[in-house]
């Protein structure tokens, strides 16, 4: 009998495992893949967001801001790469500058520090390679870049050192209530626990709905990326966004902590919770949209492309659920 079982070995699951392993508890983390960090946590933008775009009062706003504040210390404790490079949100029409001001106001209400709207000249001084078509930008100095797989692995290693049990290649097919505990069915095996913590990403609804009255629908949102050679890592010093749209922050151009340049993602909703194939159309869209932010991107220097799936909660409130 475990005190808690965590389902999912991504960044959230491993962070929960590390925290609970501080206490005298029997903790187990189960993961359907062969290792930690094999899903969303390995294929993403590697950004530690400042929290300026999340709706005021939302869980995303709270956790973005608190997470940003604690991430540097966490990186030092666990020895994974982190760099506070800052971020720019570009607009290309002076008529959209009020939208930047609105984003700044929202960020300040969320508790984000140091936000400022830059005019065309100040923007060019910050990032000379940004497109001259950019009329202004919101600058967020607290935005940072990390190594997401380095972070997730470090969280897991710390949890394991503190006694958390990890079970890989273990897919939870069903959870049933049995009096004062839960029984997790994993193929030919069962695991009993007093508490279940679901950090199952795009499969979160499949675990949640059979047990809970408030039904959820999670739609996998595929994002495709291009990774450029390290010789291009200097082209921008900061993460460069465009004004957010209905599918999020859109295509970005950002340095990585490893010295490369990352471009992406697209945002395409799909029913398949496992399809992470890239497409010619998606990669072309990444290149064309990114070129609007930074001129003359050397896309011939792409060394790899990949896609990740983000858990998007269907409905009017796409917020974190704890």
Secondary structure, DSSP 8 states (H G I E B T S, - for coil): -EEEEEE--SHHHHHHHHHHTTSS--EEEE-SSSSSS-SGGGSS--EE--SSSS-TTSHHHHHHHHHHHHHHHHHHHHT--EE---EEEEESSGGGHHHHHHHHHHHHHHT--S-EEEEHHHHHHH-TTB-TT--EEEEETT-EEE-HHHHHHHHHHHHHHTT-EEE-S----EEEEETTEEEEEETTEEEEEEEEEE--GGGHHHHHTTT-SS---EEEEEEEEEEE-GGGTTS-SSEEEE--BTTBS--EEEE-TTS-EEEE---EEES-SS-----HHHHHHHHHHHHHHBTT--GGGEEEEEEEEEEEE-SS------
